[in-house]
Amino acid sequence: MVKDRALSLFPLSESTTPPGAPGREKRKEVSLENSVLIPRQVFFTKGVGKHHNRLQSFELALRRAGIEKCNLVRVSSILPPHCKITPRNRGLDQLAAGQITFVVLAEASTDEPSRLVGAGVGLAQPAEGHQYGYISEHHGYGMREKRLADLVEDMAATMLATTLGIEFNPEEAYDERKEIYRMSGKIVQTRACVQTAEGDKTGLWTTVVSAAVFLP
């Protein structure tokens, strides 16, 4: 069940209210926490859709992912400090129809029979709660699920490692660098959410999506 939340994305400045007008002093007390939008939760989801029209195949992929009823706004790659990872089903239960929902979204489409498409997002979460993490996204063709998962996970972990000052050799294989990241004690976990599919044999549009979905 979704609880009603009052959130001002664009607080009125003092100049918009004449001196002495009702509510002027109240606006001065608006805290920074209520004037900026910082997600407190994130969950991961994915889906695949097929249709004669590309746009409708995208819609069907969003339905499989469970986020088709939201107004999706794509954002970039930062996992906010203290942002908790929520199970998919619990996250979906908190969405409401028409809700403006911020996502890191990867998508890919093809109408070529048997062509392999993939979309994935990766996460790297720091051990220290006050530190921000990274979410990466990638889409492409001809990449199997394991390879794509390793790629997006590697991208997120490497971005976080450079931020945290972890020394590593970028030429080494990800499995070797992953062990270095783990041994540093600065990265608590990495993960990937990946969707792959082969193009429909009859030539229908095939679309795959993978998303990190932010919640307030």
Phi and psi in degrees as a GROMACS rama.xvg file:
@    title "Ramachandran Plot"
@    xaxis  label "Phi"
@    yaxis  label "Psi"
@TYPE xy
-91.4445  125.399  VAL-2
-86.4235  144.323  LYS-3
-68.5048  137.105  ASP-4
-129.903  136.664  ARG-5
-100.268  118.617  ALA-6
-140.855  123.782  LEU-7
-97.3214  110.185  SER-8
-76.8719  -31.0454  LEU-9
-128.557  79.7924  PHE-10
-60.0205  143.256  PRO-11
-71.566  138.805  LEU-12
-78.4401  165.727  SER-13
-63.1109  -30.0062  GLU-14
-68.0694  -16.2906  SER-15
-80.3651  -11.7676  THR-16
-119.791  122.404  THR-17
-61.1436  149.268  PRO-18
-54.3568  135.817  PRO-19
84.5252  -8.32451  GLY-20
-72.1675  148.62  ALA-21
-58.5727  136.703  PRO-22
92.7538  -9.76277  GLY-23
-63.7263  -48.0048  ARG-24
-65.5676  -33.7079  GLU-25
-63.5661  -38.5248  LYS-26
-65.7381  -28.6024  ARG-27
-64.3764  -24.912  LYS-28
-88.141  -0.845556  GLU-29
-63.4656  123.068  VAL-30
-82.6229  161.879  SER-31
-61.9723  -33.8718  LEU-32
-60.4407  -33.6359  GLU-33
-89.0328  -6.33594  ASN-34
-105.557  -2.62112  SER-35
-127.475  153.975  VAL-36
-105.221  104.959  LEU-37
-121.689  115.172  ILE-38
-61.3024  143.986  PRO-39
-106.449  -13.1685  ARG-40
-140.481  157.329  GLN-41
-147.114  143.275  VAL-42
-135.483  163.392  PHE-43
-117.337  141.264  PHE-44
-151.286  165.009  THR-45
-156.449  165.755  LYS-46
-172.266  166.968  GLY-47
-137.474  142.053  VAL-48
-138.758  149.746  GLY-49
-132.426  136.657  LYS-50
-165.197  163.907  HIS-51
-63.9719  -32.934  HIS-52
-103.015  139.232  ASN-53
-61.6824  -45.6097  ARG-54
-60.7174  -40.7174  LEU-55
-71.8805  -29.0552  GLN-56
-67.3163  -35.086  SER-57
-64.6046  -43.6779  PHE-58
-59.4598  -43.3809  GLU-59
-66.6129  -34.1444  LEU-60
-66.0379  -40.5015  ALA-61
-64.0577  -35.6865  LEU-62
-64.2477  -42.0842  ARG-63
-63.6712  -31.9257  ARG-64
-79.8325  -15.8695  ALA-65
86.3632  12.9164  GLY-66
-120.22  17.7339  ILE-67
-69.8024  -22.0394  GLU-68
-84.2524  -2.28978  LYS-69
-99.8005  155.052  CYS-70
-88.0226  101.848  ASN-71
-83.0728  134.107  LEU-72
-121.259  118.576  VAL-73
-79.0545  134.545  ARG-74
-126.745  175.693  VAL-75
-91.0982  -147.269  SER-76
-105.957  20.0104  SER-77
-100.315  128.736  ILE-78
-90.3197  115.579  LEU-79
-62.5023  153.375  PRO-80
-57.3668  143.889  PRO-81
63.6928  14.4179  HIS-82
-79.3236  122.284  CYS-83
-90.8258  142.009  LYS-84
-84.927  122.416  ILE-85
-107.724  141.459  THR-86
-57.2792  148.464  PRO-87
-53.7922  -51.0065  ARG-88
-61.7336  -38.6431  ASN-89
-68.702  -36.9226  ARG-90
-66.5484  -43.9433  GLY-91
-61.0437  -34.2078  LEU-92
-65.058  -20.0993  ASP-93
-91.9446  -2.00172  GLN-94
-88.6444  144.849  LEU-95
-122.165  150.822  ALA-96
-60.4846  129.923  ALA-97
85.1555  -2.89955  GLY-98
-65.3946  135.79  GLN-99
-75.2278  117.62  ILE-100
-125.967  126.058  THR-101
-89.4712  132.514  PHE-102
-139.5  148.519  VAL-103
-97.5049  110.855  VAL-104
-121.038  131.822  LEU-105
-115.291  138.628  ALA-106
-147.217  151.705  GLU-107
-151.236  147.027  ALA-108
-138.185  153.625  SER-109
-154.507  149.116  THR-110
-117.582  16.2353  ASP-111
-91.8594  121.609  GLU-112
-54.517  133.003  PRO-113
68.7443  2.16333  SER-114
-72.9124  131.598  ARG-115
-83.8209  125.36  LEU-116
-120.663  152.579  VAL-117
-150.453  149.742  GLY-118
-142.603  135.565  ALA-119
-149.74  153.968  GLY-120
-126.496  143.448  VAL-121
-122.532  155.161  GLY-122
-129.998  140.097  LEU-123
-130.727  119.007  ALA-124
-111.742  127.229  GLN-125
-74.4084  156.987  PRO-126
-71.1673  -35.5061  ALA-127
-83.2835  123.046  GLU-128
-62.66  -27.3314  GLY-129
-80.6325  -9.37998  HIS-130
-91.1777  141.384  GLN-131
-81.2573  157.232  TYR-132
-114.083  -168.39  GLY-133
-130.233  145.218  TYR-134
-124.207  124.225  ILE-135
-106.482  160.975  SER-136
-142.434  147.882  GLU-137
-154.781  144.589  HIS-138
-135.324  152.814  HIS-139
-176.31  -168.822  GLY-140
-129.866  145.97  TYR-141
76.9291  11.9111  GLY-142
-106.455  125.148  MET-143
-70.5136  162.673  ARG-144
-57.6331  -45.5377  GLU-145
-62.9579  -42.9595  LYS-146
-65.0532  -42.0265  ARG-147
-67.1273  -39.7521  LEU-148
-62.6718  -44.2321  ALA-149
-62.351  -38.4504  ASP-150
-63.6711  -51.7622  LEU-151
-69.2269  -34.4735  VAL-152
-66.3948  -42.2526  GLU-153
-61.6561  -44.5316  ASP-154
-58.9886  -47.1225  MET-155
-66.2885  -45.2214  ALA-156
-64.6869  -39.0357  ALA-157
-68.6693  -40.2494  THR-158
-61.4391  -42.2334  MET-159
-69.3906  -39.4633  LEU-160
-60.8125  -41.5113  ALA-161
-67.5028  -33.8179  THR-162
-67.1094  -37.2702  THR-163
-86.4946  -3.60133  LEU-164
77.2645  24.3427  GLY-165
-76.948  127.4  ILE-166
-84.2024  133.307  GLU-167
-158.742  163.408  PHE-168
-97.0935  112.355  ASN-169
-65.1438  -14.7174  PRO-170
-83.503  -13.3984  GLU-171
-73.532  157.197  GLU-172
-64.8837  153.349  ALA-173
-60.6546  -37.9195  TYR-174
-58.6091  -37.3934  ASP-175
-72.0573  -42.469  GLU-176
-68.1007  -33.5602  ARG-177
-60.4117  -38.5152  LYS-178
-67.0592  -37.1418  GLU-179
-64.057  -43.5456  ILE-180
-60.5772  -42.7347  TYR-181
-65.5407  -43.4208  ARG-182
-67.3959  -24.2506  MET-183
-66.5426  -25.2753  SER-184
76.0873  5.12123  GLY-185
-98.1834  -16.6281  LYS-186
-116.447  116.896  ILE-187
-82.8053  -34.2009  VAL-188
-162.05  153.696  GLN-189
-130.524  152.899  THR-190
-160.349  166.957  ARG-191
-140.522  147.55  ALA-192
-125.939  114.671  CYS-193
-131.327  140.183  VAL-194
-127.967  124.755  GLN-195
-124.283  158.076  THR-196
-163.361  153.995  ALA-197
-93.8919  142.94  GLU-198
-57.1603  141.222  GLY-199
-57.7354  136.226  ASP-200
-67.1706  -20.0084  LYS-201
-93.9594  1.56053  THR-202
92.8293  9.40497  GLY-203
-66.0797  152.859  LEU-204
-68.4403  132.166  TRP-205
-117.675  122.092  THR-206
-122.767  136.231  THR-207
-118.682  143.717  VAL-208
-134.575  150.591  VAL-209
-143.903  138.318  SER-210
-147.148  145.87  ALA-211
-102.577  120.203  ALA-212
-108.947  122.948  VAL-213
-89.4596  143.961  PHE-214
-127.136  149.232  LEU-215
